């Protein structure tokens, strides 16, 4: 059964996935968004603009019901494109700060921006952040009063995050393994043609 109106939440889901794409990450964020929407939540998924999804649209590309919205932001390949993408994510956070009950992030910089805006944040970690400044950013996110959760995709990663002293004392790490089936994509559909692009 759907959740009651009182239990349903408005979720702003920040990803770094190209949409559409055949990458596992893009399948996972689309399937997770569909699952959350199926539970009665109001979901807005944010990702990078990949190739056009074709006549059937993005939801049909992934074989999921059109029960949630997707906003695809350009991420230029040239140097500085990442900063431009981050600025567009920040603009979405500002636009939806009164709408979102929860910001769920696979995007470290997006999570930091949400925490700075005092929005309720859950960060999903897939690895130990590379570089001192990224690790400092993760510590800052996890220390923020508005951060409500940290998810690691394996117990080994949860242990590594704790061993690296990236998790503040008293902060629980929830382990949730990534899993998703692959989309039934027509061989002629256009997908992420450059798997190495940023």
N, C-alpha and C positions, 0 to 999 in steps of 0.2 A: 504494500500500500504506500501511497505517497505520504510524505511527512505532513504533519499539520502545518498550517500557516505560521504558527508560533515557532515551530522547530526549523522551518526552512530558512536558509541564509543566502545572502547575495555574495557570491564568490568571484573575485577578480583573480584570474589564473594567469600568472606571468611566466611565459616559457621563452626559450631561445630557439625553438624549433622552426624550421622552414615549413610552411604550409602552402600547398601540399608537398610531400616528400615521401620517399619510401624508407627513410631512416626510421629506426625503431623508436627514437624519441618522439617523432611526430605522431606515430601511431599511438604511443602511450598517452600523450597529452589529449589527443582527440577522444580516445576510448575512456579515459578517466573523466573528461568533461561530460561525455555522454552518460557515464554511470552516475555522476553527481546530479546531473539534470534529471535522470531517471528516478532519483530519490526525492525529487521535489525542490531541489535547490535551483536558484537563478544564477547561471554561470556565464561569465564573459571571459573567453580565452583570448589571450594576446600572444601573437607569434610573429615571426619574420615572413614577409611575403615571398613565397616561392613562385614557381611557374603557375599560370592560370590553371584552375582545377578542371576545366572542360565544361561541357554542356550541362552535366548533371550537378555541378556545384561541389563545394568542398565536403559537405556531409556525405553525399553519395559516394564521393571518391573513397572515403574511409569506411563506408557501410555503416554509418551511425545515424540515428534519428536527428532531425533538425531541431532539437529541443534546447539548444544553447547558441549563443552568439559568438562569432569569431571576428576579431579585429586583426588584420594583417598589416604590419608596418614595414616599409621599405628599409632594407639594411644594405646600403651601398658597399660594394666590394673594395672601393678604394680606401686608403689609409684615412682614418678618422670616421669611417662608416659606423664603427661600433659606438663611438661617442654620440653620433647622430641618432642611432637607434635608441640608445639609453635616454637621450633627451626626449624622444617621442614617447617612450614608456613613462617617463616622469610626467609628461603632459597628460597622459591617460590617468595616472594616479591622481593628479590634481583635479581632473574633470570628474572622477568617480569617488573622491574621498568621502563624500556624504552618502554615496550609494552603497559602497562595499562594506559588508559586515566582516569579511575576511579576505586577505590577500595571500594567496597560495603561490609560492615562488620556486621555480627552478632557475631563476635568474638572480645571481648574487647582487648585482648592482641595483636591480629592481627592488629586491628585498631591502637593501640599505635605504633606498629612497622612501619606500613604504614605512620603514621604521622611523625615519626622520620626520615623516608626516604623522607619526603616532597612530598609524593604522594597525589593526591586529594582523600579525604576520606569522605564517608558517613557512619555513625554508626547507626545501628538499635537497639534501646534499648527495652528490653522486661521486665525489672524490674529495681529497684534501685540497683546498684551494692552493693554486700554484703562486708562489711569491709572497713576500711578507705583507705587502699592502692588501692583498686579497684576504690573507689570514687575519689581518687586523680588522678588515671590514666584516668578516664573519663574526669575530669576537664582539664587535660593536653591535651587530644585528642581534646576537644572542643575549647581549646584556641590556638591550632596549626594553623598557617597561611594557611596550605594546606587543612584543614578540610573544606568541602563545605556544609555539612548538617548533621542534627540529625533527625532521625525518631523515633517516639514512637508509640507503637502498640495500644494505647488508649489515649483518652483525659485525663483520670484520671492519667495515668502514666506521661503524659506531664506535668500536674499540679504538680505532686509529685516531678518530676525532678527539676522543677523550684523552688518549695517550699524548697527543700533540698539545694538550691544554687549550684546545679551542672551544671547549664546552664549559661554561661557567658552572661552579658548584651548585648543585640543586636543580640543574636543568636536565630534564629527562629527554633521552633520545629514543624516538619511536622508530623501530625497524620495519620497513615496508618494502618488500622486494618488488622490483619492476617486472611487469609481465603484461603482454598484450598479444592478441593474434594479429596476423598481417592482413592488410586491407586487400580486398578482392579487386585488384586494379587491372583494367583493360590494358593489354600490352601496348596499345596505341596511346594511352593517356600520357600527358606530359607530366614529368615529375622533376625532382631536383636533379638536374643534369650534371651538376658539378659537386660531387660529394665532399670535396675539399674546401668549398667556399666557407667564409666565416659565418 
